[in-house]
Amino acid sequence: MVPHHLWDRANAADSTGFVLAAVIGAPLAAVVAGLVGRPAALAATAAVFVAAGLSLLRMPRCRDRALGHRRALSRATPGRVSPTWPEIRP
């Protein structure tokens, strides 16, 4: 999704968003719940999640020719079935 030369900047933007959400999220939720009530605060949170999901509909699909037509789960299955690290072997 992000060109290789922009990976550092994309990682920084992602990390910044995560930190802001962690620092501001809980106090903001407390204020909203205090002002409008807990059910309305929960509905507002659900609305934000729906809006985020809807925003993904406008994103172009990733066209990586190296991956072919295989799905992400089928590409990840070998790593889940036979881990190579001794710390996570059953």
C-alpha positions in Angstrom: 0.0 0.0 0.0 2.9 2.3 0.8 5.9 2.6 -1.5 9.1 1.3 0.0 10.8 4.7 0.3 7.9 6.0 2.4 7.8 3.1 4.9 9.5 5.1 7.6 7.1 8.0 7.3 4.0 5.6 7.2 5.3 3.8 10.3 5.7 7.1 12.1 2.2 8.3 11.1 0.7 4.9 12.3 2.6 5.1 15.6 1.6 8.7 16.2 -2.1 7.8 15.6 -1.8 4.9 18.0 -0.2 7.0 20.8 -2.8 9.8 20.3 -5.7 7.3 20.5 -4.2 5.7 23.7 -3.6 9.0 25.4 -6.7 10.9 24.3 -9.2 8.1 23.9 -10.0 7.2 27.5 -10.4 10.7 28.8 -12.5 11.6 25.7 -14.7 8.6 26.3 -15.2 9.6 29.9 -16.2 13.1 28.9 -18.6 12.0 26.3 -20.2 9.4 28.6 -20.5 12.1 31.3 -22.1 14.6 29.0 -24.5 12.4 27.0 -24.7 9.1 28.9 -23.1 5.7 28.5 -25.5 4.3 25.8 -25.0 7.4 23.6 -21.3 7.2 24.1 -21.3 3.5 23.1 -23.4 4.5 20.0 -20.9 7.2 19.1 -18.1 4.7 19.3 -20.0 2.3 17.1 -20.6 5.2 14.6 -16.9 5.9 14.5 -16.2 2.2 13.7 -18.8 2.1 11.0 -17.4 5.3 9.4 -13.9 3.9 9.5 -15.2 0.7 7.8 -17.0 2.7 5.2 -13.9 4.7 4.4 -12.1 1.5 3.5 -14.6 0.9 0.7 -13.1 3.8 -1.3 -9.5 2.4 -1.1 -8.1 0.8 -4.2 -7.4 -2.9 -4.1 -3.8 -3.9 -3.7 -2.5 -5.4 -7.0 0.6 -7.3 -6.1 1.5 -9.6 -9.0 4.0 -11.6 -6.9 1.1 -12.8 -4.6 -1.1 -14.0 -7.5 -4.7 -14.8 -6.6 -4.1 -16.5 -3.3 -5.9 -15.1 -0.3 -4.2 -13.8 2.8 -5.4 -16.6 5.0 -4.0 -19.3 2.6 -0.7 -17.5 2.5 -0.6 -17.3 6.3 -1.6 -20.9 7.0 1.8 -22.5 6.6 3.2 -20.3 9.3 0.3 -21.1 11.7 0.5 -24.8 11.1 4.3 -25.4 11.5 6.0 -22.6 13.4 9.8 -22.6 13.1 10.6 -20.8 16.3 11.1 -23.1 19.3 9.4 -20.7 21.7 6.0 -21.1 20.0 6.0 -24.8 19.1 3.3 -26.8 20.8 
